[in-house]
Amino acid sequence: MTATLTAPVHPIETATPTQTYDLGLLVLRLVVGLTMAAHGAQKLFGWFNGGGLDGTGKFFEMSGYPAGKAMAVVAGLSETFGGLALAVGLLTPLAAAALVGTLLNAIAVKWGGGFFAPKGIEYELILTLAAAALALTGPGRYAVDRFIPALRTHRLAFGLAAIVLALVVAGAVLLVRN
């Protein structure tokens, strides 16, 4: 009787391309979603050294938006709930659209400050394009959307429609800005 020695199989070495793709989407969703949710919490509650509704409202007014406090509520809710929904992969195209629309306005406010942070648009542009990419690719398998029959299989049309919606709404909001 002879014993055959074999190397143990490690899960990382046997991961399929689909599993690694889904894991990458999960990481991207968590980073972008939770980052944006934290920004929303700054606006709504003043958490993380944020301005809260009053401070953020004044900033919006200084940036040319009418009804600054109302705009702070809209931006804060879009960032908080859009970010949390993106992080867990719930209604992913719409969650991404909420972030894209808000971030396009942030880019418009910072436009003219160059490209590189802190005065430029680099940070906002990266977050915008990451959210748009998630709208187009879908959330992957590790997402709440997998439990919603209509969203179980991501459709490119959903992502494209969400991005168009974000562009239209962001454009409308920018039109009311002075």
C-alpha positions in Angstrom: 0.0 0.0 0.0 1.5 3.3 -1.1 0.3 6.7 0.0 0.0 9.5 -2.5 0.9 12.9 -1.3 -1.0 15.7 -2.9 -0.9 19.4 -2.2 -4.0 20.7 -0.4 -6.4 22.7 -2.6 -6.7 26.3 -1.5 -10.0 28.1 -2.2 -8.1 31.1 -3.6 -6.3 29.0 -6.1 -9.6 27.4 -7.3 -11.8 30.5 -7.6 -13.5 30.8 -10.9 -13.3 34.0 -13.0 -16.9 34.6 -12.1 -16.3 34.4 -8.4 -13.4 36.8 -8.6 -15.4 39.2 -10.8 -18.3 39.1 -8.2 -15.8 39.7 -5.3 -14.3 42.7 -7.1 -17.8 44.2 -7.7 -18.6 43.7 -4.0 -15.4 45.5 -2.9 -16.1 48.3 -5.4 -19.7 48.6 -4.2 -18.7 48.7 -0.6 -16.0 51.3 -1.0 -18.0 53.7 -3.2 -21.3 53.1 -1.4 -20.1 53.6 2.1 -17.9 56.5 1.1 -20.9 58.3 -0.4 -23.2 57.3 2.6 -20.6 58.9 4.9 -20.7 62.1 2.8 -24.5 62.1 3.0 -24.4 61.7 6.8 -22.1 64.7 6.9 -24.8 66.7 5.1 -27.8 65.4 7.0 -26.5 65.0 10.5 -23.2 66.8 10.7 -21.4 63.5 11.4 -17.7 63.0 10.5 -17.0 66.8 10.9 -19.7 67.6 8.3 -21.7 70.8 8.1 -25.1 69.3 8.9 -28.2 70.7 7.1 -27.5 74.3 8.1 -23.9 74.4 7.1 -24.4 72.4 4.0 -27.4 74.6 3.1 -25.3 77.7 3.4 -22.6 76.1 1.2 -25.3 75.3 -1.5 -26.5 78.9 -1.4 -23.0 80.2 -1.8 -22.5 77.8 -4.7 -25.5 79.4 -6.5 -28.3 76.9 -5.6 -31.7 78.3 -4.5 -33.2 76.9 -1.3 -29.9 75.7 0.0 -31.2 73.8 2.9 -33.7 71.9 0.7 -30.9 71.1 -1.7 -28.8 69.9 1.2 -31.6 67.5 2.2 -31.9 66.2 -1.4 -28.1 65.7 -1.7 -27.8 64.2 1.7 -30.6 61.7 1.1 -29.3 60.8 -2.3 -25.8 60.2 -1.0 -26.9 58.4 2.2 -29.6 56.1 0.8 -28.0 55.8 -2.7 -24.7 54.9 -1.0 -26.2 52.3 1.4 -28.3 50.7 -1.4 -25.2 50.5 -3.6 -23.1 49.0 -0.8 -25.6 46.1 -0.3 -26.5 45.9 -4.0 -30.1 46.9 -3.7 -31.7 48.4 -6.9 -28.1 48.9 -8.0 -28.7 50.9 -11.2 -31.0 53.4 -9.4 -28.6 53.6 -6.4 -25.7 54.3 -8.8 -27.9 56.9 -10.6 -28.6 58.8 -7.3 -24.8 59.0 -6.8 -24.0 59.9 -10.3 -26.5 62.8 -10.3 -25.3 64.2 -7.0 -21.6 63.9 -8.0 -22.2 65.6 -11.4 -23.4 68.6 -9.4 -20.3 68.4 -7.2 -18.1 68.4 -10.3 -20.0 71.4 -11.6 -19.4 73.3 -8.3 -15.7 72.5 -8.3 -15.2 73.0 -12.0 -12.4 75.5 -12.7 -10.3 74.3 -9.8 -8.2 72.1 -12.0 -8.0 68.4 -12.0 -6.2 67.3 -8.9 -7.6 67.2 -5.4 -8.2 69.0 -3.2 -9.5 71.9 -5.3 -9.9 69.9 -8.5 -12.5 67.4 -9.7 -10.3 64.3 -9.5 -12.0 62.7 -6.5 -15.5 63.4 -7.6 -14.8 62.2 -11.1 -13.5 58.9 -9.9 -16.5 58.3 -7.7 -18.9 59.3 -10.5 -17.3 57.0 -13.0 -17.1 54.1 -10.5 -20.9 54.5 -9.8 -21.6 54.6 -13.5 -19.5 51.5 -14.0 -21.5 49.7 -11.4 -24.8 50.8 -13.0 -23.5 49.3 -16.3 -22.0 46.1 -14.9 -24.6 45.3 -12.2 -23.9 44.4 -8.6 -22.5 40.9 -9.1 -23.8 37.8 -7.3 -23.1 39.0 -3.7 -25.9 41.5 -3.7 -29.5 41.9 -2.5 -30.6 42.3 -6.1 -30.0 38.6 -6.6 -33.1 38.0 -4.5 -35.3 40.2 -6.7 -36.5 38.2 -9.6 -36.6 41.1 -12.1 -33.1 42.1 -11.1 -31.5 38.7 -10.7 -29.9 39.0 -14.1 -28.5 42.4 -14.8 -29.5 44.0 -18.0 -27.3 46.6 -19.7 -30.5 48.5 -20.6 -31.2 49.1 -16.9 -27.8 50.5 -16.4 -28.0 52.8 -19.4 -31.5 54.0 -18.4 -30.2 54.8 -14.9 -27.3 56.8 -16.3 -29.6 58.7 -18.6 -31.9 59.4 -15.7 -28.9 60.7 -13.6 -27.8 63.0 -16.5 -31.3 64.4 -16.9 -31.9 65.0 -13.2 -28.4 66.5 -12.7 -28.9 68.7 -15.7 -32.3 70.0 -14.4 -30.8 70.7 -11.0 -27.9 72.6 -12.6 -30.3 74.7 -14.6 -31.8 76.2 -11.4 -28.3 77.1 -10.2 -27.3 80.7 -10.6 
